[in-house]
Amino acid sequence: MVSSGSEESRCDIVVALTGNPNVGKSTLFNVLTGESVRVGNWPGVTVELKYGVRDYKGRRLCLVDLPGIYGISATSREEVISREFMIAGNADVIVVLVDSTSPERTMYLAIQVLELTPNVIIAFTKVDEAHSKGIHIHFNEIERDLKVPVIATAAIRGEGIRELLDAIVGRARRGDARNRLVVDYGVLEPFIKKAESFIREGGFLPSYPSRWVAVRLLEGDPRLEEILAGSGGEDVIQRISEVRATVRKELGIDVSEYLVKKRFEFVDHIARKAIVRTAIKARARFIEEVLQKPVIGPAVSTIIIFLTFFIAFALNTGFPLNIVLNTLGLSREASAVEEFSLSGLLSAFFGWLSRTTSTTLSSVGPVWLSSLISNGIITGVGSVLTFLPLIFLVSVLLAMLEDSGLAPRMAVSLHTFFSKFGLSGRAIYPFIISLGCNVPAVLASRTSIDEHERYELIFSVPFIPCQARLVVALAFATAFFNDPLSQALTIFFVYVIGTAVALITSLIIRRLWFKDRAPPELLLELPPIHSPKARVVWWLSWDSTKHFLRKAGIIIFALSVVVWLLVYTGPQGYLGPTGDVASSYASVMGRAIAPALAPLGLRGGDAWRLGFALINGFVAKEVVLDSLVVVYGGGEDPINVLKGIGISRAQALSILTFVTLYVPCLATLAVILQESRSIKMTLLAIVYMLSLAYVTSLLVFLIANAVLA
């Protein structure tokens, strides 16, 4: 904490903003501080500096706007002020701004600051403008190279502000000195080490990094020489001056020029890996005009997105191509599409692995351990890896739409409709993705730069019926409705009620939770339409996939093991691989919720069996059908099992409504927790989904019972 004696300047974290002139520092500073800007003498600094205060997550941040500089050579008054502030240790974290439209030139200052201190965050500004000019930057690659947080921002649009503030809170005073950037200065390294030894031997400037001091003195830094002389280090200055002369004599190079050259070479090395430029041509004007039309634009945008994700889901699971083929009477081809889809192949592999492991381990160890590994751990790993192709394919397609310039225009064309429900046009991406799978749809909430909208999407898109719920809906429609029209209307009902609840939930969250009546603004840079770059698409899609694997994958795996415990064990212990599921903890829970199903006319054996199936449906919605087959018997055809249960069409519609609206699956819960970063909000979401599903299914039962009686 820093205090200058006044209440306004009491800070938990002091943040210094530095960057080249015209890098966008003033704009970012004003966005971060709002109306709290002040001008005054900062503690330990003899000149007036502009600073502002921002309260964030219970921490008071004091942001100091340092003068714009090109380097820290201390040759100008601005450079002296900025460097002295950083060297004095006034700042807990230094945010160095890099202009995304000119990254190679403006990254030079960041390299110099990183040589001084590891308490640094690099914020790339004007990312929207850079994209419109065909400049694509792989920020994660730069972050890996420099080992400090790298944040992409577009201050006017508010993009990246939340991420920057989070990084500031997380980084302050936590930079490891061992990770201080070391630039390889080639032939000068032996001379730098010699100069560094002079400084260490004399014990001069212990609060400064000795390598940094050595490099600066070899460059002939007048301010540092003055400080060293004041500490009695005239002899060190003389000896380093002799080293500099030796370099000039033996190598024939100017030390200062060579050091600058090597820094720029270091920047170029990073840029070659992390920056791609696309030539923007004046073309595709026809597509731009079509997408801007008020009626045709939304229709074309929706069609493009549907076709795009049709490809992704067809490759991953066969859906909805299998439905199309079945409708055309090509059932064999439909089965082949499902069997040889990416998900089908992975599921088959893990099914084989589970069976093989079970057979092998059961002969050499306890049966329960064999079941835990084969049905719990392998199934958990399999469920994570089975999601990977879909996550990656969806990420690839989203990256292609975004990089090509189509995505922003589609968002604009659909903004009017979604704004009626407290959303922006960007919501179309997660809504459409949800039709295939809710997991990547929740992840796609990151496309929103509005914090309120992001939470709206996280908690609303899981209501959109995914392909797993479609499987359940098709089985119920086929089992309880004989004619094709009634079956089609049943499926249509599922999609209408799911979408309606999602939109209404978004509006409720915005109006009641956030007390915000205005829909989010759609601030977008409309870059020229161009062919997406494969390298850029790979960056974006692979980063997103890794993020899912690291965060959500761990949660899915853990929950899969918990589910194994519920299904394969009971009060009397392990039930065995073919044990009586009626004695499992899952069935105990099913009996516990059976009374809640009484208002739907479900009692006795039907109630607990359906309760058991609904509990297992937390894992994945298609498991509802598998569970009914297990507890009712009747072969492997879930449709025959449903026909034999003996419930009415009104009850079937009610159960189907509940299946549509309650918690989608463990994987979706995992990404809700990951994206919201709040156990409390995730639990509230579960309670809301269950309550809404129960009330809605009860209303559907009462209405359907009266209409279909």
C-alpha positions in Angstrom: 0.0 0.0 0.0 1.2 3.5 -0.8 0.1 6.7 0.8 1.1 10.3 0.1 -0.8 11.6 3.1 -4.1 12.2 1.5 -7.1 9.9 1.4 -7.4 10.1 -2.3 -3.9 8.7 -2.9 -4.2 5.7 -0.5 -3.8 2.7 -2.8 -3.7 -1.0 -2.6 -2.0 -1.2 -5.9 -0.1 1.5 -7.8 -0.1 1.1 -11.5 2.2 3.0 -13.9 1.1 3.3 -17.5 3.8 3.9 -20.0 4.2 3.8 -23.8 5.3 5.6 -26.9 3.5 8.9 -27.8 0.2 8.3 -29.7 0.1 4.7 -28.6 -3.4 5.2 -27.2 -2.3 5.6 -23.6 -4.5 8.6 -22.8 -7.6 6.9 -24.1 -6.9 3.8 -22.1 -6.1 5.8 -19.0 -9.4 7.7 -19.2 -11.4 4.5 -19.7 -9.7 2.9 -16.7 -10.1 5.9 -14.4 -13.3 7.6 -15.6 -13.9 10.9 -13.8 -11.3 10.3 -11.0 -8.4 12.0 -12.8 -6.1 14.2 -10.7 -2.9 16.1 -11.2 -0.4 16.3 -8.4 3.0 15.5 -6.9 3.4 11.8 -6.4 5.4 10.6 -3.3 9.1 10.7 -4.1 8.6 12.4 -7.4 9.4 16.1 -7.8 7.2 16.7 -10.9 3.4 16.7 -11.3 1.9 13.6 -12.8 -1.6 12.8 -13.9 -3.2 9.9 -11.9 -6.6 8.4 -11.3 -8.3 6.0 -8.9 -10.2 2.9 -9.7 -11.9 0.5 -7.2 -11.9 -3.0 -8.6 -12.8 -6.3 -6.8 -12.3 -4.7 -3.4 -8.9 -3.2 -4.2 -8.1 0.4 -4.8 -6.0 0.9 -7.8 -4.0 4.2 -8.4 -3.1 4.5 -12.0 -0.3 7.0 -12.9 -0.1 8.3 -16.5 3.6 8.6 -17.2 4.8 10.8 -20.0 5.0 9.2 -23.5 8.5 8.0 -24.3 10.3 5.9 -26.9 12.8 4.4 -24.6 14.4 4.6 -21.1 17.7 6.0 -22.1 17.0 9.1 -20.0 18.1 11.6 -22.7 14.9 13.6 -22.5 13.0 15.1 -19.6 10.0 12.7 -20.2 12.3 9.7 -20.3 13.9 10.8 -17.0 10.6 11.3 -15.3 9.2 7.9 -16.5 12.4 6.0 -15.7 12.9 7.5 -12.3 9.3 6.6 -11.4 9.8 3.0 -12.4 13.3 2.6 -10.9 12.2 4.2 -7.6 9.8 1.3 -7.1 6.7 3.5 -6.7 4.7 1.2 -9.0 3.5 -2.3 -8.0 3.0 -3.1 -11.6 3.9 -1.4 -14.8 1.6 -1.6 -17.8 3.5 -1.0 -21.0 1.3 -0.2 -24.0 2.1 -1.5 -27.5 0.3 -0.1 -30.6 -1.2 -3.1 -32.4 -1.1 -1.2 -35.7 2.7 -0.8 -35.3 3.7 -3.6 -33.0 7.3 -4.1 -34.0 8.2 -0.4 -33.5 6.3 0.1 -30.2 7.3 -3.2 -28.6 10.9 -1.9 -28.2 10.0 0.0 -25.0 8.4 -3.1 -23.5 11.6 -5.0 -24.0 13.6 -2.3 -22.2 11.2 -2.2 -19.3 11.2 -6.0 -19.0 15.0 -5.9 -18.6 14.5 -3.6 -15.6 11.6 -5.4 -13.8 9.4 -8.5 -14.1 6.4 -6.6 -12.6 5.1 -5.8 -16.0 1.9 -6.3 -18.1 1.9 -5.6 -21.8 -1.3 -4.1 -23.2 -1.7 -4.1 -26.9 -3.9 -1.2 -27.9 -6.1 -0.5 -31.0 -6.6 -4.2 -31.7 -9.8 -3.5 -33.6 -8.0 -1.0 -35.9 -5.2 -3.5 -36.4 -7.6 -6.1 -37.5 -9.2 -3.7 -40.0 -5.8 -3.2 -41.5 -5.1 -6.9 -41.8 -2.8 -7.2 -38.8 -3.3 -10.3 -36.7 -1.3 -10.9 -33.5 -1.0 -14.1 -31.5 -1.0 -12.6 -28.0 -0.5 -16.0 -26.3 2.6 -16.6 -28.3 4.1 -13.2 -27.2 3.0 -14.0 -23.6 4.9 -17.3 -23.7 8.0 -15.7 -25.1 8.1 -12.7 -22.6 6.7 -14.6 -19.6 4.4 -11.8 -18.6 0.6 -11.2 -19.1 -0.2 -9.8 -22.5 -3.7 -8.3 -22.9 -5.4 -7.2 -26.1 -7.4 -4.0 -25.7 -9.6 -1.7 -27.7 -10.3 1.0 -25.2 -13.0 2.9 -27.0 -15.1 -0.3 -27.3 -14.2 -1.4 -23.8 -12.6 -4.6 -25.1 -10.0 -6.2 -22.8 -10.6 -3.7 -19.9 -11.8 -6.4 -17.6 -9.0 -8.7 -18.5 -6.4 -5.9 -18.0 -7.8 -5.1 -14.5 -7.8 -8.8 -13.5 -4.2 -9.0 -14.7 -3.2 -5.9 -12.7 -4.7 -7.4 -9.5 -3.0 -10.7 -10.1 0.4 -9.4 -11.2 1.1 -6.6 -8.7 4.5 -7.2 -6.9 4.4 -10.9 -8.0 6.9 -10.8 -10.8 9.7 -13.3 -10.1 13.1 -11.6 -10.4 14.4 -14.8 -11.9 12.1 -14.2 -14.9 13.5 -10.8 -15.6 13.9 -10.6 -19.4 17.5 -11.4 -20.6 18.2 -10.3 -24.1 21.0 -12.2 -25.8 23.5 -9.4 -26.8 25.7 -11.9 -28.7 29.4 -10.8 -28.9 28.9 -8.3 -26.1 27.9 -10.8 -23.5 31.5 -11.3 -22.1 31.9 -7.6 -21.8 28.5 -7.2 -20.1 29.5 -9.9 -17.6 32.8 -8.1 -16.9 30.9 -4.8 -16.3 28.4 -6.6 -14.1 31.3 -8.0 -12.0 32.7 -4.5 -11.4 29.3 -3.3 -10.0 28.9 -6.4 -7.8 32.4 -6.2 -6.4 31.9 -2.6 -5.4 28.4 -3.3 -3.9 27.1 -0.3 -5.8 23.4 0.3 -6.5 22.1 -2.9 -4.8 18.5 -2.0 -5.4 19.1 -2.0 -9.2 19.4 -5.2 -11.3 23.2 -5.6 -11.8 22.9 -6.8 -15.4 20.6 -3.9 -16.3 23.0 -1.4 -14.7 25.9 -3.0 -16.6 24.1 -2.7 -20.0 23.0 0.9 -19.3 26.5 2.0 -18.3 27.9 0.3 -21.4 25.5 2.4 -23.4 26.8 5.5 -21.6 23.7 6.3 -19.6 24.4 9.8 -18.2 21.8 9.7 -15.5 23.0 6.4 -14.2 26.6 7.5 -14.2 25.5 10.5 -12.2 23.8 8.3 -9.6 26.8 6.0 -9.4 29.2 8.8 -9.1 27.2 10.2 -6.2 27.6 6.8 -4.5 31.4 6.9 -4.8 31.5 4.7 -7.9 33.8 6.9 -10.1 36.2 4.1 -10.4 33.5 1.7 -11.7 32.5 4.3 -14.3 36.0 4.6 -15.5 36.6 0.9 -15.7 33.3 0.4 -17.7 34.3 3.2 -20.0 37.5 1.3 -20.7 35.5 -1.8 -21.5 33.4 0.2 -23.9 36.6 1.5 -25.6 37.9 -2.1 -25.8 34.7 -3.2 -27.6 35.1 -0.4 -30.1 38.7 -1.2 -30.7 38.5 -5.0 -30.8 35.1 -5.5 -32.4 34.8 -2.3 -34.4 31.3 -1.6 -33.2 29.5 1.1 -31.4 28.1 -0.4 -28.2 25.0 1.8 -28.0 24.0 1.1 -31.7 24.7 -2.6 -31.3 22.6 -2.9 -28.2 19.7 -1.2 -29.9 20.1 -3.4 -33.0 20.0 -6.6 -30.9 16.8 -5.4 -29.0 15.1 -4.8 -32.3 16.3 -8.2 -33.6 14.7 -9.7 -30.5 11.5 -7.9 -31.2 11.6 -9.1 -34.9 12.2 -12.7 -33.7 9.0 -12.5 -31.6 7.1 -10.8 -34.4 7.9 -13.4 -37.0 6.2 -16.0 -34.9 3.3 -14.0 -33.6 2.3 -11.4 -36.2 0.7 -12.1 -39.6 -0.3 -9.4 -42.1 -3.0 -9.9 -44.6 -3.3 -7.9 -47.8 -6.7 -6.1 -47.8 -8.2 -5.7 -51.2 -11.3 -3.8 -52.2 -13.5 -6.8 -53.0 -16.5 -8.7 -51.8 -18.5 -5.5 -51.9 -21.6 -7.5 -52.9 -21.5 -9.6 -49.7 -21.1 -6.5 -47.6 -24.2 -4.9 -49.2 -26.3 -8.0 -48.8 -25.5 -8.4 -45.1 -26.4 -4.7 -44.5 -29.9 -5.0 -45.8 -32.5 -4.9 -43.0 -34.5 -8.0 -44.0 -32.2 -10.1 -46.2 -29.1 -9.5 -44.0 -30.4 -11.3 -40.9 -31.8 -14.2 -43.0 -28.5 -14.6 -44.9 -26.5 -14.3 -41.7 -28.6 -17.0 -40.0 -28.2 -19.3 -43.0 -24.4 -18.8 -43.1 -24.1 -19.7 -39.4 -26.4 -22.7 -39.7 -24.5 -24.1 -42.7 -21.2 -23.4 -41.0 -22.1 -25.4 -37.8 -24.0 -28.0 -39.8 -20.5 -28.9 -41.2 -18.9 -28.9 -37.7 -21.6 -31.1 -36.1 -21.9 -33.4 -39.0 -18.2 -34.1 -38.9 -18.2 -34.5 -35.1 -21.3 -36.6 -34.5 -23.2 -37.0 -37.8 -25.9 -34.7 -36.5 -28.0 -33.3 -38.3 -26.9 -35.0 -41.5 -28.1 -38.3 -40.0 -31.6 -36.8 -39.5 -31.6 -35.7 -43.1 -30.5 -39.1 -44.4 -33.1 -40.9 -42.2 -35.8 -38.6 -43.6 -34.8 -39.5 -47.1 -35.0 -43.2 -46.2 -31.3 -43.7 -46.2 -31.1 -45.3 -42.8 -27.9 -47.4 -43.5 -26.1 -44.3 -44.7 -27.3 -42.4 -41.6 -26.0 -45.1 -39.3 -22.6 -45.0 -41.1 -22.4 -41.2 -40.7 -22.9 -41.6 -36.9 -20.6 -44.6 -36.6 -17.7 -43.0 -38.5 -18.0 -39.5 -37.1 -15.2 -38.2 -35.0 -17.2 -38.6 -31.8 -18.4 -42.0 -32.9 -14.9 -43.2 -33.5 -13.6 -41.9 -30.2 -16.6 -43.3 -28.3 -16.0 -46.7 -29.9 -12.3 -46.6 -29.0 -13.0 -45.7 -25.4 -15.7 -48.3 -25.2 -13.3 -50.9 -26.4 -10.6 -49.6 -24.0 -13.1 -49.8 -21.1 -14.1 -53.4 -21.9 -10.5 -54.5 -22.4 -9.3 -52.9 -19.2 -12.2 -54.4 -17.3 -11.5 -57.9 -18.6 -7.8 -57.6 -17.9 -8.0 -56.1 -14.4 -10.8 -58.2 -13.1 -8.5 -61.2 -13.3 -5.6 -59.7 -11.3 -7.2 -57.3 -8.8 -10.4 -56.3 -6.9 -13.5 -56.1 -9.1 -14.4 -52.7 -7.7 -11.0 -51.3 -8.7 -11.5 -52.7 -12.2 -14.9 -51.1 -12.4 -13.6 -47.8 -11.1 -10.8 -47.6 -13.7 -12.9 -49.0 -16.7 -16.3 -47.4 -16.0 -15.2 -44.4 -14.0 -11.7 -43.1 -14.9 -11.6 -44.3 -18.5 -15.1 -43.1 -19.1 -14.2 -39.7 -17.6 -11.2 -39.3 -19.7 -13.2 -40.5 -22.7 -16.0 -38.0 -22.1 -13.4 -35.2 -22.0 -11.5 -36.3 -25.2 -14.8 -37.0 -27.0 -15.7 -33.3 -26.7 -12.3 -32.1 -28.1 -13.1 -32.5 -31.8 -16.3 -30.5 -31.5 -14.7 -27.8 -29.4 -11.8 -27.5 -31.9 -14.1 -27.6 -35.0 -16.4 -24.9 -33.6 -13.4 -22.8 -32.6 -12.0 -23.2 -36.1 -15.2 -22.1 -37.8 -15.7 -19.2 -35.4 -12.1 -18.1 -36.0 -12.7 -18.2 -39.8 -15.9 -16.1 -39.6 -14.2 -13.6 -37.3 -10.9 -13.3 -39.3 -12.7 -13.1 -42.6 -14.7 -10.1 -41.5 -18.1 -11.9 -41.9 -18.8 -12.3 -38.2 -19.0 -8.6 -37.3 -21.4 -7.9 -40.2 -23.6 -10.8 -39.2 -23.7 -9.6 -35.7 -24.8 -6.1 -36.9 -27.6 -7.6 -39.1 -29.1 -9.5 -36.1 -28.6 -6.9 -33.4 -32.1 -5.4 -33.6 -33.8 -8.8 -32.8 -31.5 -9.7 -30.0 -31.6 -6.3 -28.4 -35.3 -6.9 -27.5 -34.1 -9.5 -25.1 -31.2 -7.6 -23.6 -28.6 -9.1 -25.9 -26.5 -7.8 -28.8 -26.1 -9.3 -32.2 -23.1 -11.3 -31.1 -25.5 -13.6 -29.2 -26.3 -15.4 -32.5 -23.0 -17.4 -32.3 -23.6 -19.1 -28.9 -27.3 -19.5 -29.7 -26.7 -21.4 -32.9 -23.8 -23.4 -31.5 -26.1 -24.6 -28.7 -28.2 -26.4 -31.2 -25.3 -28.8 -31.5 -23.7 -28.7 -28.0 -24.1 -26.3 -25.0 -20.4 -26.7 -24.0 -18.8 -24.7 -26.8 -21.8 -22.3 -26.7 -21.1 -21.3 -23.2 -17.4 -20.9 -24.1 -18.5 -18.6 -27.0 -19.9 -16.2 -24.4 -16.4 -14.7 -24.5 -17.3 -13.0 -27.8 -19.2 -10.4 -25.8 -17.3 -7.4 -24.6 -20.3 -6.4 -22.3 -19.8 -8.0 -18.9 -23.6 -8.2 -18.2 -24.2 -9.8 -21.6 -21.5 -12.4 -21.0 -23.3 -13.6 -17.9 -26.6 -13.5 -19.7 -25.2 -15.9 -22.3 -23.5 -18.2 -19.8 -26.7 -18.8 -18.0 -29.2 -18.7 -20.9 -27.7 -20.7 -23.8 -27.8 -24.0 -21.8 -31.6 -23.9 -22.3 -31.2 -24.2 -26.1 -31.9 -27.9 -26.9 -28.7 -29.6 -28.0 -28.4 -32.7 -30.1 -28.4 -35.0 -27.0 -31.8 -33.6 -26.0 -33.0 -34.0 -29.6 -32.2 -37.7 -29.3 -34.5 -37.9 -26.2 -37.1 -35.8 -27.9 -37.1 -38.1 -31.0 -37.5 -41.2 -28.8 -40.4 -39.7 -26.8 -42.1 -38.3 -30.0 -41.9 -41.7 -31.7 -43.0 -43.7 -28.7 -46.0 -41.6 -27.7 -47.2 -40.0 -30.9 -48.1 -42.2 -33.9 -48.6 -39.7 -36.8 -45.7 -37.8 -38.4 -47.4 -34.4 -37.9 -47.7 -34.9 -34.1 -44.1 -36.1 -33.9 -42.9 -33.1 -35.8 -45.0 -30.7 -33.6 -43.5 -32.4 -30.5 -39.9 -31.7 -31.8 -40.9 -28.2 -32.7 -42.4 -27.6 -29.3 -39.1 -28.7 -27.7 -37.1 -26.1 -29.7 -39.6 -23.3 -29.2 -39.9 -23.7 -25.4 -36.1 -24.0 -25.0 -35.3 -21.0 -27.2 -38.1 -18.9 -25.5 -36.8 -19.7 -22.0 -33.3 -18.8 -23.1 -34.3 -15.4 -24.4 -36.6 -14.6 -21.4 -33.8 -15.7 -19.0 -31.4 -13.3 -20.7 -33.9 -10.5 -20.3 -34.6 -11.4 -16.6 -30.9 -11.5 -15.8 -30.3 -8.0 -17.3 -33.4 -6.4 -15.9 -33.6 -8.0 -12.4 -30.1 -9.1 -11.6 -28.1 -6.3 -13.1 -30.9 -3.7 -12.9 -30.0 -2.6 -16.5 -32.8 -1.8 -18.8 -30.7 -0.8 -21.8 -29.5 -3.6 -24.2 -25.7 -3.8 -24.7 -24.3 -1.6 -27.4 -22.8 -3.3 -30.4 -19.4 -1.5 -30.9 -17.7 -3.3 -33.8 -14.9 -2.5 -36.2 -16.0 -3.7 -39.6 -12.9 -4.9 -41.3 -12.8 -5.5 -45.0 -14.0 -9.0 -46.0 -11.0 -11.2 -46.9 -9.9 -14.8 -46.9 -9.1 -16.0 -43.4 -5.4 -16.8 -42.8 -4.8 -20.4 -41.8 -2.1 -19.4 -39.3 -4.4 -17.0 -37.5 -7.3 -19.5 -37.4 -4.9 -22.1 -35.9 -3.8 -19.6 -33.2 -7.4 -18.8 -32.1 -8.8 -22.3 -32.3 -6.0 -24.2 -30.6 -5.8 -21.6 -27.8 -9.5 -22.1 -27.1 -9.3 -25.9 -27.2 -6.4 -25.9 -24.8 -8.3 -23.7 -22.5 -11.2 -26.1 -22.4 -9.0 -29.1 -21.9 -7.1 -27.5 -19.0 -10.1 -26.1 -17.1 -13.3 -27.8 -18.0 -11.7 -31.2 -18.7 -10.5 -31.6 -15.1 -14.0 -30.8 -13.7 -15.7 -33.2 -16.2 -13.2 -36.0 -15.3 -13.8 -35.5 -11.5 -17.6 -35.4 -11.8 -17.5 -38.6 -14.0 -15.8 -40.5 -11.1 -18.4 -39.1 -8.7 -21.2 -40.4 -10.9 -19.6 -43.8 -11.0 -19.7 -43.9 -7.2 -23.5 -43.0 -7.3 -24.4 -45.7 -9.9 -22.1 -48.6 -8.9 -22.2 -48.3 -5.1 -24.9 -48.2 -2.5 -25.4 -48.3 1.3 -24.2 -51.9 1.3 -21.0 -51.1 -0.7 -19.9 -51.9 -4.2 -22.7 -53.5 -6.2 -20.6 -55.3 -8.8 -20.4 -54.6 -12.5 -23.9 -56.1 -13.0 -25.3 -55.2 -9.6 -28.9 -54.2 -8.9 -29.2 -50.5 -9.8 -32.2 -50.4 -7.5 -29.8 -50.6 -4.6 -27.4 -47.8 -5.7 -27.1 -44.4 -4.3 -28.5 -43.0 -7.5 -31.7 -45.0 -7.0 -31.8 -43.8 -3.4 -31.7 -40.3 -4.7 -34.3 -41.3 -7.3 -36.7 -42.4 -4.6 -36.0 -39.2 -2.7 -37.3 -37.1 -5.5 -40.1 -39.5 -6.5 -42.7 -37.5 -4.4 -42.0 -34.4 -6.4 -43.2 -36.3 -9.5 -46.6 -37.1 -7.9 -48.2 -33.9 -9.3 -47.5 -35.3 -12.8 -49.4 -38.5 -12.0 -46.3 -40.5 -11.5 -46.2 -42.8 -8.4 -44.7 -46.0 -7.2 -42.1 -47.8 -9.4 -42.5 -45.4 -12.3 -41.7 -42.4 -10.1 -38.4 -43.6 -8.7 -37.3 -45.2 -12.0 -37.9 -41.9 -13.9 -36.3 -40.0 -11.0 -33.2 -42.4 -11.4 -33.1 -41.7 -15.1 -33.3 -37.9 -14.6 -30.5 -38.0 -12.0 -28.3 -39.9 -14.5 -29.3 -37.4 -17.1 -27.0 -34.9 -15.2 -24.1 -36.8 -16.9 -25.5 -36.4 -20.4 -29.1 -36.2 -21.7 -28.9 -39.3 -23.8 -28.1 -41.3 -20.6 -31.8 -40.7 -19.7 -32.8 -43.3 -22.3 -30.0 -45.7 -21.3 -31.1 -45.5 -17.7 -34.7 -46.3 -18.5 -33.6 -49.3 -20.5 -31.6 -50.5 -17.5 -34.3 -50.1 -14.8 -37.3 -51.2 -17.0 -35.6 -53.9 -19.1 -37.0 -54.7 -22.5 -33.9 -55.1 -24.6 -31.8 -52.3 -26.0 -34.5 -50.3 -27.8 -35.5 -47.2 -25.7 -38.6 -46.6 -27.8 -40.0 -50.0 -26.9 -39.2 -49.4 -23.3 -41.0 -46.0 -23.4 -44.0 -47.6 -25.0 -44.2 -50.2 -22.2 -44.0 -47.8 -19.3 -47.7 -47.0 -19.5 -47.6 -43.2 -19.0 -50.0 -40.8 -20.9 -49.0 -38.5 -23.7 -49.5 -35.5 -21.3 -47.1 -37.1 -18.8 -44.6 -37.8 -21.7 -44.7 -34.1 -22.8 -44.2 -33.0 -19.2 -41.2 -35.3 -18.7 -39.8 -34.2 -22.1 -40.2 -30.5 -21.0 -38.3 -31.2 -17.8 -35.5 -33.0 -19.7 -35.3 -30.0 -22.1 -35.0 -27.4 -19.4 -33.1 -28.9 -16.5 -29.3 -29.0 -16.2 -27.9 -30.0 -19.6 -25.0 -32.1 -18.6 -21.9 -32.3 -16.4 -19.7 -30.8 -19.2 -21.9 -27.8 -19.5 -21.9 -27.3 -15.7 -18.1 -27.5 -15.8 -17.8 -24.7 -18.4 -20.4 -22.6 -16.6 -18.2 -22.8 -13.5 -15.1 -22.1 -15.5 -16.6 -19.0 -17.3 -18.4 -17.5 -14.3 -15.6 -18.3 -11.9 -18.2 -18.5 -9.2 -19.4 -21.6 -7.3 -22.2 -19.6 -5.9 -23.5 -18.4 -9.3 -23.1 -21.9 -10.7 -25.2 -23.4 -7.8 -27.8 -20.6 -8.3 -27.9 -21.5 -12.0 -28.6 -25.2 -11.1 -31.4 -24.2 -8.7 -32.9 -21.8 -11.3 -32.8 -24.5 -14.0 -34.3 -27.2 -11.8 -37.0 -24.9 -10.4 -37.9 -23.5 -13.9 -37.9 -27.0 -15.4 -40.2 -28.3 -12.7 -42.7 -25.5 -12.8 -42.8 -25.4 -16.6 -43.2 -29.2 -16.9 -46.1 -29.1 -14.3 -47.9 -26.4 -16.4 -47.3 -28.4 -19.6 -48.8 -31.5 -17.9 -51.9 -29.6 -16.7 -52.5 -28.0 -20.1 -51.7 -31.1 -22.1 -53.8 -33.3 -19.8 -56.8 -31.0 -20.5 -56.2 -30.8 -24.3 -55.2 -34.4 -25.0 -57.7 -36.0 -22.6 
